[in-house]
C-alpha cells in the first residue's frame, strides 16, 4: 500500500514538472509544489481541511444549530436597555438570579460576555438575520484555540504532523462542537480557550528550562510570571472548570516554580479565590440587585436539581461516564441492527487504532530497553486521563449523574487531546497511517455528533424533557434510530426566519407564528420588548423555570410579559 502511494506521488510530481516548464517564474507551480511538500511531510493538514468543510456544513444548517431555551430569559434581560453598550451592562452581569441556576455567584465574566454577545447579535438584525448560534466565542473557539493548541503541542516537542492531527481531533470533539452549534453561556468556550492559551503561555516561559542544564534555575522574569498568574486567576471567573488549569501548570511546568516566591504566590491564588467565590460575589449581587447571589456551598447544599448518589451509584456512574468519555472521543458508539452502514465505521476505526497500537507495542517488545522507555512515556498521559475521569465523575455526581461529552465535558476535550498527542508521540506511528486512521475517526465523530445533537435539540423543544437525555447515554434512547428526525428542516427554519425578518422590515403583519425554537428571533429583533418583572422567579420557580409550559406562559401572559411602554424600573 505504501509503495503504491509512493509511486503515485512520483507520477503526480512528474506530471506537474512537465506541465509547468518555467518553474521559477510560474506562481501556480510554486503554490502547487508548496502544497505538495506540505502534504508530503504534514499529511494531517488534509484532516484540518476536512474538518473545516464539516464545520461549514454543520454551522450553516439551521437544522443542526439551535439556541438553548434557557438562553431566552438571558437574552430578554440583556436587551432590556436596548442595543447600546454602557457601563450599566457591567452591573447587569452581577444579577446572578437571572443568569444562574439558584443564583450561583461564580461566573461574572461569562455573564458579561453574554450581554455583549446578545447585543451584538441584536445589532446585526438591522441589516442581516444572524445565524442562530453565531457568537463572538467563535473567534476564540474555532480560530484562536486551534492555533494556540498547535503552538503549545509544538513547544512540548511533539511532531508537527501529530500536532495537526491533534488539533483536528480537538475541533471534532463532541464537547467542542456542542458549544459551537448551540448558543448558550460563553463560559465553556472561553474556559477552553483560557486553558489552552495559558498552557501555551506557560510553555513559552518554560522554554528556557528545556534549553539549559537540568541543574540550572532560570528566571523568566518576575513581570511575565506575575502577569501569567493574574490571567490564571481571572480565568476562574469564566467557569469553575477553569480551575483545572491550576494543577495543570504544576504538572506540565514544575521547574517554573523552583523560585520560592513564585511558588508561594501561586499557592495563594486558591486561598484568595475562596472568599471571592463564597463572600464577595454574593454580596455584590445583593447590593447591586437586591437579588439572591448564593455561593457555591449554598448552591450544593440547597439546590433541588443536584444529584446526590450513593457510593454504589457513583461506581456505576463512573463506569458509564468513563466509557462515554473515551468512546465518544474516539468516534466509537453503540451500533444497532436498525442503523445504516455508515454507523459501522466506528467499529472499523476502533479496530484500526487498536491494530496500530498493538503493532507498535509488539515491535518495541523486541528491544527491552526501548520497551521500558516506551511504557514510562505512556504512564504520564494515561495517569492524566485517569485523573480527568475522576474529576468528570465528581462533577457529574452533583450535577446530572450520567452525562456524556456534550457541553458539560468541554474541558475534557482539551486535556484528552494533549495527553493523546503525548501517547502518539511515544508510539511514533507512520504519519500516513496516522492520517488515514484519524480520518476515519473524525468521520465517525462527525456522524455520532450529528445524531447526538439531534436528540439534544428535540428533547429541549419537542417536548421539553432534558432530563430524558441521560437515557441516550444509558443506550435506552438509540442515537441512530431511523425514526428520529428533526422537527423542522433546514429550509423550513431558514425560510421562517427570513420571512419574519422581512415582514418586520416592511411593517407587515406576520402571517404565522415562529416555531418555538426560533423565539430568540423576536427577542433579539425587539430589544426592550420582553422584560422580566420583579416577581418573575416567584411566578416561575426553578422546577418550572426551564420547562416549555413556563416559557409559553412567559410569552402569552401579559401580566408577566410586559411591553416596553408599560414596564417600570427593574430593581
N, C-alpha and C positions, 0 to 999 in steps of 0.2 A: 504493500500500500504506500509506504513512504517513498520507495523507489519510483513508483508510478507518479507520485506528486512531484518529485524532483525532475523527472523527465518532462512533465507537463510545464513546469515552471521554466525550464530551459527553452522549450519551444516557444512559449509566450515571450520570453526575453529576446529570442532571436527574431521573432516577428516584429516586435517593437523597434528593434535596432534597424531592421530592413525598411520599415515603414518611414522612419524619420532619418533621412540621410544626413541632414545637417544637425548633428546632435547638440553642439554647443550653442547654436543660435535659435533652437526651437524651444519655446517656453512650454508647449504642450508635452514635448518629450521629457523635459526636466521634471515636470509635475508628475507625469506617469512613472518615471523612473524613481522619483522620490517616494511615491505611494507604494510602488513595488518593493522598494527596500524596506519601507515601514512594515508592510505586511509580512515580509520575509523574516524580519527579526522581532517584530511585535505583532504576531497574527491576532492577538487578543483585541487589537483595535477594531477588528470586524465585529467583535461582540458588542463593543460600545456603539457601533453604527446600528446594529440590530436593536439594541435597547432604545436608542433614540427614535427609531421608526416605531417601535411598540409604544413608547410614551406619547408620541404624536398621535397615534391611532386611538389610544385609550383616553387621553386628555381632551381630544376633540369630539368625543362622542357623549352626548347628553344621557345616553343610556347607562353609561358607566360612572359618570361623575355625579355628585349629589351634595346636598347640604344637610347636615345632621339637624333634626327638628329642634334640638336644644339650642342651636345657634340662633333661631328666630328671635327668641327673647333677648339674646345678647345684641343682635342687630337693632332691634327696636329701641333698646336702651342707649346704644352707642350713637344712634342717629336722632335722638330726641332734640338736640340743638341744631339740627341741620348738618350740612356737609363741611362746614368750616372747622378748621383745627385751631383750638385755642388752648390756653393753659388749663382751662377747666377740665379738659379731657384727662389730664394727669390725675385730677381729683376723682374723676369718674372711675379710674382704674382701681380705686380702693373700695368700691362698692362691691364687696365680695358676696353679699347676699344675692346679687343678680347673676354674677359670673360663675359662682362656685356652688357646688352641691353642699348644702348645710353651711354656706358662708365660710368655707375653709380659706383662711388668710395666709397664703404662702406663695402666690404666683402673680405679683403685681405687674411684672414685665410682660407676661403673657396677656393680661387684661388690657394693658396699654397698647400693645401691638394689635390686639383685636380691634380696638376702637379705630386706630389709624387705618387698618386694613379695610374695615367696613366702610369708612368714609371715602377711601379711595375707590372702592367698588361703586358706591353710590354716585360718586363724581363721574365715573365713566358712563353711567346711564344717560347722561346728557347728550352723548354722541353715539355710543355703540352699546349693545347689550353685552355685558361682561359674561364670560364663561362661568358656570355655576360654582366651580371650585377654584377659580382664579384667585390667587393670593400673592401678597408680597413675599410670603415664605418660599415661593418657587425659586426666587433668586438665590436663596440660601440652600434649599434642599436639593434642587436639581442642577445647579450650576457651581456654586462655591463649595459645597460639601464634597462633591466628587474630586474637585481639583485639590483641595487640601488633604483629602484622604489619600490620593495618589502620592502627593509630596511626602506625607507622613510615612507611608509604606516604603518609599524610596530611601528616606532617612534611616529606616530600620534595616537598610541594606537588602531589601527584597528586590528580586529581579523585576525589571520593567514590565515584562510580559505578564508575570504573575500579578503585579500591582494593577495593571489594566483589567485583568480578569476579575480581580477582587472588587474593583470599582463597579464593573458591570454587575457583579453579583449583589453588591450593595444596592444599586439602583433598582434591581428587580426583586429585592426582598419584599414580601408582603407588607411588612411594617412600614417601609419607606413609601411604597405605593399607596398605602392606606391614607396617609396624611397628604398625599398629592391629589387623590381623586375625591376626597371628602373634605368639605370646608367645615372646620370646627376650630378648636383652640389652636393657636400657633405655637403653643408651648412645646409640643412633641418635636415638631420640625426644627425649632430654634434650639432645643436642647441637644438634638443630634448634631446640628451644626456647631454648637458651642463645644461639645465634647471633641469633635474631630479637629476643630481649629485649635483648641487649647493643647491637644496632644501634639499637633504639628508644631505649635509654638514651643512647647516643651522640648520637642526633639531638636529644634534649631538651637536652643540654648544648651542642649546636652551634647551637641556635636563635638565641641572641643574635648570633652571627656573621651570620646571614641578615638580621637586623633593623638592623644598623649599616652604616656605610660600609665599603667593601672595605679601606680603608687602616687601619681601626681594629683593634687586637688586644684581644679581650675575654677576660677570665679568668673561667671559670665557677665557679671555686673549687677550691682545692687538695684539700680533703677529698673533694669529689664526683668529681674526676678520679682520685684515688688509689683510691677505692672501685671505680670502673669498671675500672681496671687490675687490681685484685685479683680481681674477678669474672672478668675475661677470663682471667687466669692459672689460676684454679680450673677454668674450663670445659674446659681442655685435658685434664683427667683423666676426662672422660666418654668421650671417643673422640678419636683422633688427628685426625679430620676437623674437629674444633672449631678447629684451627689456622687454618682459613680465615678466621675472624673477625679474626685479627690483621692481615692485609693489607687486609681489607675496611674496617677502621676508618681506615686511612691513605688509602684511596681515596675513601670517602664523606665523611670529615670531616678534610680535610688541614689546615685552619686551626686545628683544635683543638690541633695540635702546634707552633704557632708559638712557644710558650713553650719555651725550650731545656730547662728542667728536665723538662717533660712528655715531650719527645721522647727525652731521654736515659733516663729511667726506662722508657719504653715499649720502647726498643731493648734494655734489659736483660732483658726478660721471656724471650725465647727463649734467652738466654745462661744464665739461671738454670734454665730448663726442661730443658736438655740433661743436666746432671748428675743431675737428679731422675729423668728417664726412664732414663738409662743406668746410674746407680750406686745412688742412694738407694733407689728402689723395689725393685730386685732384692735388695739387701742386707736390707731389711726383710722381704721374703718368706722369705729363707733363715734369718734369725734367728728369726722367729715360727713358721715351719712346717717348717724344715729341708727346704724344697722348692725345686725349680728355679724361680727367678724370672729369666728371661732378659731382657736388654734388647733393644731393637728392632733394633739392629745384629746381634746374635747370631741373633735370630729370622729376619732377612732372609738371613743368610749360611748358616744350617744347616737351615732348615725344608724338608722334602720336599714340602710341599703348595704351595709357591710356584711361580709360572710365571716363567721367565726367557727371554722371546722374543728372537729376533734382531731387528735393525733392520727388516728386511723384514716380519717378523711383526708388529712394532709398528705399522708403517704400515698393514698390512692390518687389524689390530685397531682402529686409530684410526678408519678408515672405518666399520667395523661398529658400534663403540661409539658414535661420534658420531651416526650415523644412528638408532640406538636411542634415544639421549638425546632428540634433537629430535622424532622422530616419535611416540614413546610419550608425550612430554609434551604433544603437541598432539592426541592421540587418533587418530593415523593408524597403521594396522598393515597388513601384507600380507593381502590378501583372496583366497581361493581359490574355485574353482568349487563346491566342496562346502559352502561357507559359506552361512549363511542371509542373507536380505535385510537383516537388521539390521546385518550386518557391512559392508554397502555404504555406511553412513552416514559412516565415516571419510573416504572419498573426497569425499563432499559437503562435509564440514566443512573439509577442506583446500582445496577449490576456493573455497568461500565466503570463507574467511580470505584467500586469495590475491587474490581479486577486490576485497575491501575495501582491501587494502594497495595494489594497483595503481591503484585508483580514486583513493585519496588522493595517491599519488605523481604521477599524471597531472594532478591538479588543481593541485598545487604547482608542477609544471614550467612552468606558465603565468606564474609570478612568480619570476624568477631569484633575487631576494634571499631570499624565503621558502624557496626550494628549497635554497639553500646553508645556511640556518639549520636547516632540517629534517634534512638529512643530517649536519650537525655534531652534532645532538642524538642521532641514531641511532648515531653512531660509538662512544660510550661503552658503551651496553648490549651492542652487538654484539661489541665487543672483549672485554667482560667474559665473555660467553658463550663466546667462543673460548678464553680462558684457562681457563675451567672445563672445557672439553672436554680440554684438555691435562692438567689436574690429574687428571681422572677416568681418562684413559688411562694416566697414570703409575701410579696406584694399581692399576689392573687389570693392568698389566704385571707386577706382582709378586704378584698375588692369583689372579685367575681367567682372565686373558687377555681373554676376551669375556664381558661381562655387561651386563644392562640396568639399569633404574632400581630394580628390586625390591631393597630392603634396602641394598645397597652404594651405591646412588645417592641416599641420603636427603638429603645436603647439597645435591645439585643442585637439588632442589625449591625450596629457599629462594631461591637466587640466580636461578634461572630465572624465578621469579615476579616478583622485584624488577626484574630487567632487562626482563622482558616488560611490566611496568607502565610502565616508563620509555619503552619503544617505543610503547605505546598512548597515552601522554601526548603524544608527538610527533605521532602520526597524527591525533589529535582526531577519532575516528570517532563518528558519531551514537550516542548512548547506547542507543537502542532496537535499532539494527542490531548494536551490540556485544553486547547481551544475547542476541539471537537466535543470533548466531554462536557465542557462548560456550556457550549452552545445548546446541547440537549437539555441540560439542567435549567438554563434560562428559559428555554421554550416551555418547559414544564411549569416553571414558576409563574410565567405569564398565564398559562392555561388554568392553573389552580387558582390564581388570584382572581381572575375574571369570574369564576364560579363562586368563590368565597364572597367577593364584593357584591354579587347579585343577591346572595342570601342576606347579607347585612342590610342592603338597601330595602329589600322587600319587608324584612321584619322590623324596620324602623318606620314604615309607612302603611303597608297593606297586609294585615293590620299592624298597628304599633305594638310590638311584643318583643323588645330587645332581649329580655331575659331568656327567651327561647333560643337565642343564638348558641348557648352552651351545648344544646343538643346537636349542633353542627359538629362540634369538636368531640362529642361523645359518639359520633357516627350514627346518631339516630336520624338526623336530617342529612340526606345524601347531597353532597356537593354537586354531583354530576347527574342529578335527577333530570331526565329528559322532559319531564312535565313542568320543571321550574323555569319560568321565563320572566322577563322584565314586564312590569305592568304597562309601561308605555315605551314605545320605540324611540330611538334617537331622533327620527324625523318628526314624530308627534310632539315630543318635548321641545325641540328646536323651533318648530312652527308655532307652537303655543306661545313661546317666549317672544318670538319676533312679532307675532300678531298683536299681543298685548302691548308691547313696546310701541309699535306703530300706531295703535289706536290711542294710546296715551299722548303721543306726539301730536296727533291730529285732533285731540279732544273729542274722540268718538266714544259713544257708549259701548262698553265691552259686550260682545256677543255671547261669550261663555266664560265661566269661571276658570281660573287656572287650576291645574292639578295640584293637590295638596303639597307635593314635593317642590313646587315652584312658588310657594308662598313668599319666599325670600325676594322674588321679583317685585312684588307690591311694596314690601317693606323698604327695599333699597331705592326704588323709584320715587317714593314719597317720604323722604326723611322728615321726622317730626309728626307724622300722622298717627303712628302707633306708639302710645306712651304707656308705661307701666304705672298704674295707680298705686297709692301708698299701701293699700291693703291687698295687693295682688297675691302675695305669698300666703296671706291668711285665707284668701278665697281658694287658691290652688296650692295646697300643701305639697310636700316633697313627693309623697307616694303617687300623686296625680299630676305633678308638675310636668313630667315628660310625656304623659300619655296624650294620644291624639284627641281624646274626648275633651281634655282641658284646653288643648290648642285650638280645637274647633270652637269651643265655647269662648276662648280668648278672642277669636276672630269676629264672632257674631254678637256677643253680649255687649251692648253699647254702654252698660253701666260700668264695665270693666275694660272696655276698649274705647278710650276717649279720643275724639277727634282733636286736632291741633287747636281749633278755635274754642274748645271747651275745657282744656286742661289747665290746671293750676301749676304752681311751682312744685317741683319734685323736692322731697326733703334732702 
